[in-house]
Amino acid sequence: MYAHTIYDCASLGSVIRYSDGTARPPARFRKKLSAWESRNGTGRLVKKEPPRSRATYSSPACFTLHEGDFGEGGIIVVSVRRTWSVESDLCFEIIERPAIGMVRALQDIADSPELLHLARDREAAER
């Protein structure tokens, strides 16, 4: 799928895989592997932003994937997020959509809501 399809069709909370279509290099090539990992991975869709036009600048629509949190003892030190333009040349795939009964905790920022947490509804889990 193209990036604009993810922007149009995927719902917040979906798990998205992105790839440039190249094979993973062997671990002994650390620099090549690092470059490959920056263009291939997965993340949860947490934000979609509409296109913006200003007098001197315009930007296409984009979406943000949450790739993970790092820390210990229940304290998050770093949260890794990547934002992709709908004009990206990468291939995207929806791996998982939020299950029926899952509840999204959203924060409304400017024009677009941001997913803060995805949880299973207690009543749906008991059925």
N, CA, C and O atoms as a GROMACS GRO file, in nm:
protein
  508
    1MET      N    1   0.083  -0.118   0.000
    1MET     CA    2   0.000   0.000   0.000
    1MET      C    3   0.088   0.124   0.000
    1MET      O    4   0.202   0.124   0.047
    2TYR      N    5   0.032   0.228  -0.054
    2TYR     CA    6   0.101   0.356  -0.051
    2TYR      C    7   0.069   0.428   0.080
    2TYR      O    8  -0.026   0.393   0.150
    3ALA      N    9   0.150   0.527   0.112
    3ALA     CA   10   0.132   0.602   0.236
    3ALA      C   11  -0.003   0.672   0.240
    3ALA      O   12  -0.065   0.679   0.347
    4HIS      N   13  -0.050   0.725   0.128
    4HIS     CA   14  -0.180   0.795   0.130
    4HIS      C   15  -0.294   0.698   0.159
    4HIS      O   16  -0.397   0.741   0.211
    5THR      N   17  -0.279   0.569   0.126
    5THR     CA   18  -0.383   0.471   0.158
    5THR      C   19  -0.390   0.450   0.309
    5THR      O   20  -0.499   0.437   0.365
    6ILE      N   21  -0.275   0.447   0.376
    6ILE     CA   22  -0.272   0.436   0.522
    6ILE      C   23  -0.342   0.558   0.583
    6ILE      O   24  -0.422   0.544   0.675
    7TYR      N   25  -0.310   0.676   0.531
    7TYR     CA   26  -0.371   0.798   0.583
    7TYR      C   27  -0.523   0.795   0.566
    7TYR      O   28  -0.597   0.836   0.655
    8ASP      N   29  -0.570   0.746   0.452
    8ASP     CA   30  -0.714   0.745   0.422
    8ASP      C   31  -0.789   0.632   0.491
    8ASP      O   32  -0.903   0.652   0.532
    9CYS      N   33  -0.729   0.514   0.503
    9CYS     CA   34  -0.804   0.394   0.544
    9CYS      C   35  -0.776   0.340   0.684
    9CYS      O   36  -0.865   0.282   0.746
   10ALA      N   37  -0.657   0.358   0.734
   10ALA     CA   38  -0.621   0.298   0.863
   10ALA      C   39  -0.678   0.380   0.978
   10ALA      O   40  -0.676   0.503   0.974
   11SER      N   41  -0.728   0.312   1.079
   11SER     CA   42  -0.780   0.382   1.196
   11SER      C   43  -0.671   0.395   1.302
   11SER      O   44  -0.575   0.317   1.306
   12LEU      N   45  -0.687   0.496   1.388
   12LEU     CA   46  -0.590   0.514   1.496
   12LEU      C   47  -0.585   0.388   1.581
   12LEU      O   48  -0.688   0.330   1.613
   13GLY      N   49  -0.466   0.346   1.616
   13GLY     CA   50  -0.447   0.224   1.693
   13GLY      C   51  -0.405   0.106   1.608
   13GLY      O   52  -0.366   0.002   1.663
   14SER      N   53  -0.412   0.117   1.476
   14SER     CA   54  -0.370   0.009   1.387
   14SER      C   55  -0.219  -0.008   1.392
   14SER      O   56  -0.146   0.090   1.410
   15VAL      N   57  -0.173  -0.131   1.377
   15VAL     CA   58  -0.030  -0.158   1.369
   15VAL      C   59   0.008  -0.159   1.221
   15VAL      O   60  -0.052  -0.231   1.140
   16ILE      N   61   0.107  -0.079   1.186
   16ILE     CA   62   0.148  -0.058   1.048
   16ILE      C   63   0.291  -0.105   1.029
   16ILE      O   64   0.378  -0.075   1.111
   17ARG      N   65   0.317  -0.178   0.921
   17ARG     CA   66   0.453  -0.218   0.884
   17ARG      C   67   0.494  -0.131   0.766
   17ARG      O   68   0.415  -0.108   0.674
   18TYR      N   69   0.618  -0.082   0.768
   18TYR     CA   70   0.670  -0.006   0.654
   18TYR      C   71   0.799  -0.071   0.607
   18TYR      O   72   0.874  -0.128   0.685
   19SER      N   73   0.823  -0.061   0.475
   19SER     CA   74   0.937  -0.128   0.416
   19SER      C   75   0.980  -0.059   0.288
   19SER      O   76   0.899   0.002   0.218
   20ASP      N   77   1.109  -0.069   0.259
   20ASP     CA   78   1.158  -0.016   0.131
   20ASP      C   79   1.176  -0.127   0.028
   20ASP      O   80   1.219  -0.100  -0.084
   21GLY      N   81   1.144  -0.251   0.065
   21GLY     CA   82   1.147  -0.363  -0.028
   21GLY      C   83   1.282  -0.431  -0.042
   21GLY      O   84   1.294  -0.527  -0.119
   22THR      N   85   1.383  -0.385   0.027
   22THR     CA   86   1.515  -0.446   0.016
   22THR      C   87   1.532  -0.556   0.121
   22THR      O   88   1.464  -0.556   0.224
   23ALA      N   89   1.622  -0.649   0.094
   23ALA     CA   90   1.649  -0.757   0.189
   23ALA      C   91   1.732  -0.706   0.306
   23ALA      O   92   1.813  -0.614   0.292
   24ARG      N   93   1.711  -0.767   0.422
   24ARG     CA   94   1.786  -0.730   0.542
   24ARG      C   95   1.932  -0.772   0.526
   24ARG      O   96   1.960  -0.888   0.494
   25PRO      N   97   2.026  -0.679   0.546
   25PRO     CA   98   2.168  -0.716   0.534
   25PRO      C   99   2.214  -0.798   0.655
   25PRO      O  100   2.150  -0.794   0.760
   26PRO      N  101   2.322  -0.873   0.640
   26PRO     CA  102   2.375  -0.951   0.753
   26PRO      C  103   2.415  -0.859   0.870
   26PRO      O  104   2.450  -0.743   0.850
   27ALA      N  105   2.410  -0.914   0.991
   27ALA     CA  106   2.439  -0.835   1.113
   27ALA      C  107   2.581  -0.782   1.116
   27ALA      O  108   2.608  -0.681   1.182
   28ARG      N  109   2.673  -0.846   1.046
   28ARG     CA  110   2.813  -0.801   1.049
   28ARG      C  111   2.832  -0.666   0.979
   28ARG      O  112   2.930  -0.597   1.004
   29PHE      N  113   2.738  -0.629   0.892
   29PHE     CA  114   2.743  -0.497   0.825
   29PHE      C  115   2.661  -0.398   0.907
   29PHE      O  116   2.547  -0.368   0.872
   30ARG      N  117   2.718  -0.348   1.015
   30ARG     CA  118   2.643  -0.266   1.111
   30ARG      C  119   2.585  -0.139   1.051
   30ARG      O  120   2.471  -0.103   1.080
   31LYS      N  121   2.662  -0.069   0.968
   31LYS     CA  122   2.613   0.057   0.910
   31LYS      C  123   2.500   0.030   0.811
   31LYS      O  124   2.400   0.102   0.810
   32LYS      N  125   2.516  -0.072   0.728
   32LYS     CA  126   2.411  -0.106   0.633
   32LYS      C  127   2.285  -0.152   0.706
   32LYS      O  128   2.173  -0.117   0.666
   33LEU      N  129   2.303  -0.230   0.812
   33LEU     CA  130   2.189  -0.278   0.890
   33LEU      C  131   2.117  -0.162   0.957
   33LEU      O  132   1.994  -0.159   0.959
   34SER      N  133   2.191  -0.068   1.011
   34SER     CA  134   2.131   0.049   1.074
   34SER      C  135   2.050   0.131   0.973
   34SER      O  136   1.940   0.176   1.004
   35ALA      N  137   2.105   0.151   0.855
   35ALA     CA  138   2.033   0.224   0.750
   35ALA      C  139   1.908   0.148   0.708
   35ALA      O  140   1.804   0.208   0.685
   36TRP      N  141   1.918   0.016   0.698
   36TRP     CA  142   1.802  -0.065   0.660
   36TRP      C  143   1.693  -0.056   0.766
   36TRP      O  144   1.575  -0.044   0.733
   37GLU      N  145   1.731  -0.063   0.895
   37GLU     CA  146   1.633  -0.057   1.004
   37GLU      C  147   1.562   0.077   1.010
   37GLU      O  148   1.450   0.084   1.060
   38SER      N  149   1.625   0.184   0.960
   38SER     CA  150   1.558   0.314   0.962
   38SER      C  151   1.450   0.324   0.854
   38SER      O  152   1.366   0.413   0.859
   39ARG      N  153   1.452   0.233   0.756
   39ARG     CA  154   1.352   0.235   0.649
   39ARG      C  155   1.262   0.111   0.649
   39ARG      O  156   1.183   0.092   0.556
   40ASN      N  157   1.274   0.027   0.752
   40ASN     CA  158   1.194  -0.094   0.763
   40ASN      C  159   1.159  -0.116   0.909
   40ASN      O  160   1.248  -0.120   0.994
   41GLY      N  161   1.031  -0.130   0.941
   41GLY     CA  162   0.992  -0.151   1.079
   41GLY      C  163   0.841  -0.153   1.095
   41GLY      O  164   0.767  -0.159   0.996
   42THR      N  165   0.796  -0.148   1.220
   42THR     CA  166   0.653  -0.145   1.250
   42THR      C  167   0.626  -0.042   1.358
   42THR      O  168   0.716  -0.003   1.432
   43GLY      N  169   0.502   0.001   1.365
   43GLY     CA  170   0.462   0.096   1.467
   43GLY      C  171   0.311   0.106   1.474
   43GLY      O  172   0.241   0.063   1.382
   44ARG      N  173   0.261   0.162   1.582
   44ARG     CA  174   0.117   0.181   1.600
   44ARG      C  175   0.080   0.322   1.554
   44ARG      O  176   0.146   0.419   1.592
   45LEU      N  177  -0.024   0.333   1.473
   45LEU     CA  178  -0.069   0.461   1.421
   45LEU      C  179  -0.129   0.544   1.535
   45LEU      O  180  -0.231   0.505   1.592
   46VAL      N  181  -0.066   0.657   1.567
   46VAL     CA  182  -0.112   0.738   1.679
   46VAL      C  183  -0.163   0.876   1.637
   46VAL      O  184  -0.230   0.943   1.716
   47LYS      N  185  -0.134   0.919   1.515
   47LYS     CA  186  -0.177   1.053   1.476
   47LYS      C  187  -0.182   1.066   1.324
   47LYS      O  188  -0.097   1.012   1.253
   48LYS      N  189  -0.285   1.138   1.276
   48LYS     CA  190  -0.295   1.175   1.136
   48LYS      C  191  -0.311   1.326   1.130
   48LYS      O  192  -0.396   1.383   1.198
   49GLU      N  193  -0.230   1.390   1.049
   49GLU     CA  194  -0.238   1.536   1.037
   49GLU      C  195  -0.276   1.574   0.895
   49GLU      O  196  -0.218   1.522   0.799
   50PRO      N  197  -0.372   1.664   0.879
   50PRO     CA  198  -0.414   1.707   0.745
   50PRO      C  199  -0.307   1.794   0.679
   50PRO      O  200  -0.216   1.842   0.746
   51PRO      N  201  -0.318   1.814   0.548
   51PRO     CA  202  -0.221   1.903   0.481
   51PRO      C  203  -0.236   2.045   0.533
   51PRO      O  204  -0.343   2.088   0.575
   52ARG      N  205  -0.125   2.118   0.529
   52ARG     CA  206  -0.127   2.256   0.577
   52ARG      C  207  -0.074   2.348   0.469
   52ARG      O  208   0.020   2.314   0.398
   53SER      N  209  -0.135   2.465   0.458
   53SER     CA  210  -0.088   2.566   0.363
   53SER      C  211  -0.073   2.698   0.436
   53SER      O  212  -0.166   2.746   0.501
   54ARG      N  213   0.043   2.756   0.424
   54ARG     CA  214   0.073   2.888   0.480
   54ARG      C  215   0.113   2.978   0.365
   54ARG      O  216   0.123   2.932   0.251
   55ALA      N  217   0.136   3.102   0.392
   55ALA     CA  218   0.174   3.196   0.286
   55ALA      C  219   0.308   3.159   0.222
   55ALA      O  220   0.326   3.176   0.102
   56THR      N  221   0.400   3.108   0.303
   56THR     CA  222   0.534   3.077   0.250
   56THR      C  223   0.568   2.929   0.254
   56THR      O  224   0.676   2.889   0.211
   57TYR      N  225   0.475   2.845   0.303
   57TYR     CA  226   0.508   2.705   0.322
   57TYR      C  227   0.381   2.621   0.311
   57TYR      O  228   0.274   2.661   0.357
   58SER      N  229   0.394   2.506   0.250
   58SER     CA  230   0.283   2.410   0.251
   58SER      C  231   0.341   2.271   0.275
   58SER      O  232   0.451   2.239   0.229
   59SER      N  233   0.267   2.190   0.348
   59SER     CA  234   0.312   2.054   0.377
   59SER      C  235   0.200   1.957   0.345
   59SER      O  236   0.082   1.988   0.366
   60PRO      N  237   0.235   1.839   0.295
   60PRO     CA  238   0.132   1.739   0.265
   60PRO      C  239   0.082   1.675   0.394
   60PRO      O  240   0.139   1.694   0.501
   61ALA      N  241  -0.025   1.600   0.383
   61ALA     CA  242  -0.077   1.525   0.497
   61ALA      C  243   0.029   1.427   0.544
   61ALA      O  244   0.114   1.384   0.466
   62CYS      N  245   0.024   1.392   0.672
   62CYS     CA  246   0.121   1.299   0.727
   62CYS      C  247   0.059   1.218   0.840
   62CYS      O  248  -0.049   1.252   0.889
   63PHE      N  249   0.127   1.113   0.880
   63PHE     CA  250   0.081   1.033   0.993
   63PHE      C  251   0.201   0.993   1.077
   63PHE      O  252   0.314   0.987   1.027
   64THR      N  253   0.176   0.965   1.204
   64THR     CA  254   0.282   0.933   1.299
   64THR      C  255   0.263   0.792   1.353
   64THR      O  256   0.153   0.753   1.392
   65LEU      N  257   0.372   0.716   1.355
   65LEU     CA  258   0.374   0.582   1.411
   65LEU      C  259   0.454   0.581   1.540
   65LEU      O  260   0.564   0.637   1.546
   66HIS      N  261   0.400   0.517   1.643
   66HIS     CA  262   0.470   0.500   1.770
   66HIS      C  263   0.541   0.366   1.762
   66HIS      O  264   0.477   0.261   1.751
   67GLU      N  265   0.675   0.368   1.767
   67GLU     CA  266   0.753   0.246   1.750
   67GLU      C  267   0.792   0.180   1.882
   67GLU      O  268   0.822   0.061   1.884
   68GLY      N  269   0.792   0.253   1.991
   68GLY     CA  270   0.825   0.191   2.119
   68GLY      C  271   0.865   0.291   2.224
   68GLY      O  272   0.891   0.408   2.196
   69ASP      N  273   0.869   0.241   2.348
   69ASP     CA  274   0.911   0.320   2.463
   69ASP      C  275   1.031   0.252   2.526
   69ASP      O  276   1.041   0.130   2.528
   70PHE      N  277   1.123   0.334   2.578
   70PHE     CA  278   1.241   0.282   2.645
   70PHE      C  279   1.250   0.342   2.784
   70PHE      O  280   1.227   0.461   2.803
   71GLY      N  281   1.284   0.259   2.880
   71GLY     CA  282   1.298   0.300   3.019
   71GLY      C  283   1.299   0.175   3.105
   71GLY      O  284   1.312   0.063   3.054
   72GLU      N  285   1.285   0.194   3.235
   72GLU     CA  286   1.278   0.079   3.324
   72GLU      C  287   1.204   0.116   3.451
   72GLU      O  288   1.192   0.234   3.485
   73GLY      N  289   1.157   0.016   3.519
   73GLY     CA  290   1.084   0.037   3.643
   73GLY      C  291   0.954   0.112   3.625
   73GLY      O  292   0.911   0.184   3.715
   74GLY      N  293   0.891   0.097   3.508
   74GLY     CA  294   0.765   0.164   3.482
   74GLY      C  295   0.779   0.311   3.444
   74GLY      O  296   0.679   0.380   3.427
   75ILE      N  297   0.901   0.359   3.430
   75ILE     CA  298   0.925   0.498   3.393
   75ILE      C  299   0.975   0.503   3.249
   75ILE      O  300   1.077   0.443   3.216
   76ILE      N  301   0.901   0.574   3.164
   76ILE     CA  302   0.939   0.588   3.024
   76ILE      C  303   1.036   0.704   3.011
   76ILE      O  304   1.004   0.816   3.052
   77VAL      N  305   1.153   0.678   2.956
   77VAL     CA  306   1.255   0.780   2.939
   77VAL      C  307   1.250   0.837   2.797
   77VAL      O  308   1.259   0.958   2.777
   78VAL      N  309   1.235   0.748   2.699
   78VAL     CA  310   1.231   0.789   2.559
   78VAL      C  311   1.115   0.719   2.489
   78VAL      O  312   1.097   0.598   2.504
   79SER      N  313   1.038   0.795   2.414
   79SER     CA  314   0.930   0.741   2.332
   79SER      C  315   0.968   0.764   2.186
   79SER      O  316   0.988   0.879   2.144
   80VAL      N  317   0.977   0.657   2.108
   80VAL     CA  318   1.020   0.667   1.969
   80VAL      C  319   0.898   0.676   1.878
   80VAL      O  320   0.814   0.586   1.877
   81ARG      N  321   0.891   0.785   1.802
   81ARG     CA  322   0.783   0.807   1.705
   81ARG      C  323   0.843   0.852   1.574
   81ARG      O  324   0.943   0.924   1.573
   82ARG      N  325   0.783   0.810   1.465
   82ARG     CA  326   0.826   0.853   1.332
   82ARG      C  327   0.707   0.906   1.256
   82ARG      O  328   0.598   0.848   1.261
   83THR      N  329   0.728   1.015   1.188
   83THR     CA  330   0.623   1.076   1.108
   83THR      C  331   0.656   1.058   0.961
   83THR      O  332   0.767   1.086   0.917
   84TRP      N  333   0.557   1.012   0.885
   84TRP     CA  334   0.574   0.987   0.742
   84TRP      C  335   0.476   1.074   0.664
   84TRP      O  336   0.360   1.088   0.701
   85SER      N  337   0.523   1.131   0.557
   85SER     CA  338   0.440   1.208   0.464
   85SER      C  339   0.362   1.111   0.376
   85SER      O  340   0.407   0.999   0.352
   86VAL      N  341   0.246   1.154   0.326
   86VAL     CA  342   0.171   1.070   0.232
   86VAL      C  343   0.244   1.058   0.099
   86VAL      O  344   0.204   0.978   0.014
   87GLU      N  345   0.348   1.137   0.080
   87GLU     CA  346   0.429   1.130  -0.042
   87GLU      C  347   0.550   1.038  -0.027
   87GLU      O  348   0.636   1.035  -0.115
   88SER      N  349   0.558   0.964   0.082
   88SER     CA  350   0.672   0.875   0.108
   88SER      C  351   0.680   0.767   0.001
   88SER      O  352   0.578   0.722  -0.051
   89ASP      N  353   0.803   0.726  -0.032
   89ASP     CA  354   0.824   0.623  -0.132
   89ASP      C  355   0.824   0.482  -0.073
   89ASP      O  356   0.844   0.385  -0.146
   90LEU      N  357   0.803   0.469   0.057
   90LEU     CA  358   0.802   0.338   0.123
   90LEU      C  359   0.670   0.266   0.098
   90LEU      O  360   0.569   0.328   0.064
   91CYS      N  361   0.671   0.134   0.118
   91CYS     CA  362   0.549   0.054   0.110
   91CYS      C  363   0.498   0.033   0.253
   91CYS      O  364   0.576   0.003   0.344
   92PHE      N  365   0.370   0.049   0.271
   92PHE     CA  366   0.308   0.035   0.403
   92PHE      C  367   0.205  -0.076   0.400
   92PHE      O  368   0.146  -0.104   0.296
   93GLU      N  369   0.184  -0.140   0.514
   93GLU     CA  370   0.089  -0.250   0.524
   93GLU      C  371   0.022  -0.244   0.661
   93GLU      O  372   0.088  -0.225   0.763
   94ILE      N  373  -0.109  -0.261   0.663
   94ILE     CA  374  -0.182  -0.268   0.790
   94ILE      C  375  -0.172  -0.412   0.839
   94ILE      O  376  -0.224  -0.504   0.775
   95ILE      N  377  -0.105  -0.431   0.953
   95ILE     CA  378  -0.086  -0.566   1.009
   95ILE      C  379  -0.202  -0.604   1.099
   95ILE      O  380  -0.249  -0.717   1.098
   96GLU      N  381  -0.247  -0.507   1.179
   96GLU     CA  382  -0.352  -0.536   1.278
   96GLU      C  383  -0.435  -0.411   1.300
   96GLU      O  384  -0.382  -0.301   1.312
   97ARG      N  385  -0.564  -0.429   1.304
   97ARG     CA  386  -0.656  -0.319   1.336
   97ARG      C  387  -0.701  -0.336   1.481
   97ARG      O  388  -0.701  -0.448   1.532
   98PRO      N  389  -0.740  -0.228   1.547
   98PRO     CA  390  -0.791  -0.244   1.685
   98PRO      C  391  -0.911  -0.337   1.687
   98PRO      O  392  -1.000  -0.328   1.602
   99ALA      N  393  -0.915  -0.426   1.784
   99ALA     CA  394  -1.024  -0.522   1.795
   99ALA      C  395  -1.152  -0.452   1.839
   99ALA      O  396  -1.150  -0.345   1.900
  100ILE      N  397  -1.263  -0.515   1.805
  100ILE     CA  398  -1.393  -0.463   1.849
  100ILE      C  399  -1.395  -0.465   2.001
  100ILE      O  400  -1.359  -0.566   2.063
  101GLY      N  401  -1.437  -0.358   2.061
  101GLY     CA  402  -1.441  -0.348   2.206
  101GLY      C  403  -1.321  -0.277   2.266
  101GLY      O  404  -1.318  -0.252   2.387
  102MET      N  405  -1.222  -0.245   2.184
  102MET     CA  406  -1.106  -0.171   2.237
  102MET      C  407  -1.144  -0.024   2.248
  102MET      O  408  -1.219   0.029   2.166
  103VAL      N  409  -1.092   0.041   2.350
  103VAL     CA  410  -1.123   0.181   2.378
  103VAL      C  411  -0.998   0.264   2.353
  103VAL      O  412  -0.889   0.227   2.395
  104ARG      N  413  -1.016   0.376   2.283
  104ARG     CA  414  -0.904   0.466   2.254
  104ARG      C  415  -0.911   0.587   2.346
  104ARG      O  416  -1.015   0.652   2.356
  105ALA      N  417  -0.800   0.617   2.411
  105ALA     CA  418  -0.788   0.741   2.488
  105ALA      C  419  -0.716   0.840   2.397
  105ALA      O  420  -0.601   0.819   2.359
  106LEU      N  421  -0.786   0.950   2.362
  106LEU     CA  422  -0.732   1.047   2.268
  106LEU      C  423  -0.709   1.181   2.334
  106LEU      O  424  -0.776   1.217   2.431
  107GLN      N  425  -0.612   1.254   2.282
  107GLN     CA  426  -0.587   1.392   2.324
  107GLN      C  427  -0.604   1.478   2.200
  107GLN      O  428  -0.543   1.452   2.096
  108ASP      N  429  -0.686   1.580   2.211
  108ASP     CA  430  -0.713   1.666   2.096
  108ASP      C  431  -0.610   1.777   2.091
  108ASP      O  432  -0.605   1.864   2.178
  109ILE      N  433  -0.525   1.773   1.986
  109ILE     CA  434  -0.422   1.874   1.966
  109ILE      C  435  -0.445   1.938   1.831
  109ILE      O  436  -0.437   1.871   1.728
  110ALA      N  437  -0.473   2.067   1.829
  110ALA     CA  438  -0.494   2.143   1.706
  110ALA      C  439  -0.600   2.077   1.618
  110ALA      O  440  -0.714   2.061   1.662
  111ASP      N  441  -0.563   2.039   1.496
  111ASP     CA  442  -0.659   1.985   1.400
  111ASP      C  443  -0.682   1.836   1.412
  111ASP      O  444  -0.779   1.784   1.358
  112SER      N  445  -0.594   1.766   1.481
  112SER     CA  446  -0.602   1.620   1.478
  112SER      C  447  -0.586   1.559   1.617
  112SER      O  448  -0.502   1.604   1.695
  113PRO      N  449  -0.666   1.457   1.647
  113PRO     CA  450  -0.650   1.389   1.775
  113PRO      C  451  -0.528   1.298   1.774
  113PRO      O  452  -0.486   1.249   1.669
  114GLU      N  453  -0.471   1.278   1.892
  114GLU     CA  454  -0.354   1.190   1.906
  114GLU      C  455  -0.390   1.077   2.001
  114GLU      O  456  -0.448   1.100   2.108
  115LEU      N  457  -0.356   0.954   1.963
  115LEU     CA  458  -0.383   0.837   2.045
  115LEU      C  459  -0.285   0.833   2.161
  115LEU      O  460  -0.163   0.830   2.141
  116LEU      N  461  -0.337   0.833   2.283
  116LEU     CA  462  -0.252   0.823   2.402
  116LEU      C  463  -0.244   0.680   2.453
  116LEU      O  464  -0.139   0.635   2.498
  117HIS      N  465  -0.357   0.607   2.444
  117HIS     CA  466  -0.362   0.473   2.499
  117HIS      C  467  -0.471   0.393   2.430
  117HIS      O  468  -0.575   0.448   2.393
  118LEU      N  469  -0.448   0.266   2.412
  118LEU     CA  470  -0.545   0.175   2.354
  118LEU      C  471  -0.568   0.064   2.455
  118LEU      O  472  -0.475  -0.006   2.492
  119ALA      N  473  -0.694   0.048   2.500
  119ALA     CA  474  -0.723  -0.050   2.604
  119ALA      C  475  -0.846  -0.131   2.567
  119ALA      O  476  -0.932  -0.086   2.492
  120ARG      N  477  -0.853  -0.251   2.620
  120ARG     CA  478  -0.969  -0.336   2.598
  120ARG      C  479  -1.079  -0.291   2.694
  120ARG      O  480  -1.054  -0.268   2.812
  121ASP      N  481  -1.201  -0.278   2.641
  121ASP     CA  482  -1.316  -0.241   2.722
  121ASP      C  483  -1.344  -0.354   2.820
  121ASP      O  484  -1.351  -0.470   2.780
  122ARG      N  485  -1.360  -0.322   2.947
  122ARG     CA  486  -1.378  -0.422   3.051
  122ARG      C  487  -1.502  -0.506   3.026
  122ARG      O  488  -1.499  -0.627   3.045
  123GLU      N  489  -1.614  -0.444   2.984
  123GLU     CA  490  -1.736  -0.518   2.959
  123GLU      C  491  -1.719  -0.614   2.843
  123GLU      O  492  -1.768  -0.727   2.848
  124ALA      N  493  -1.651  -0.571   2.738
  124ALA     CA  494  -1.629  -0.658   2.621
  124ALA      C  495  -1.538  -0.773   2.658
  124ALA      O  496  -1.554  -0.883   2.605
  125ALA      N  497  -1.442  -0.751   2.747
  125ALA     CA  498  -1.349  -0.857   2.787
  125ALA      C  499  -1.418  -0.963   2.872
  125ALA      O  500  -1.377  -1.079   2.870
  126GLU      N  501  -1.523  -0.925   2.946
  126GLU     CA  502  -1.593  -1.018   3.032
  126GLU      C  503  -1.691  -1.107   2.956
  126GLU      O  504  -1.731  -1.212   3.006
  127ARG      N  505  -1.731  -1.066   2.835
  127ARG     CA  506  -1.827  -1.144   2.757
  127ARG      C  507  -1.768  -1.266   2.700
  127ARG      O  508  -1.836  -1.342   2.632
   0.00000   0.00000   0.00000
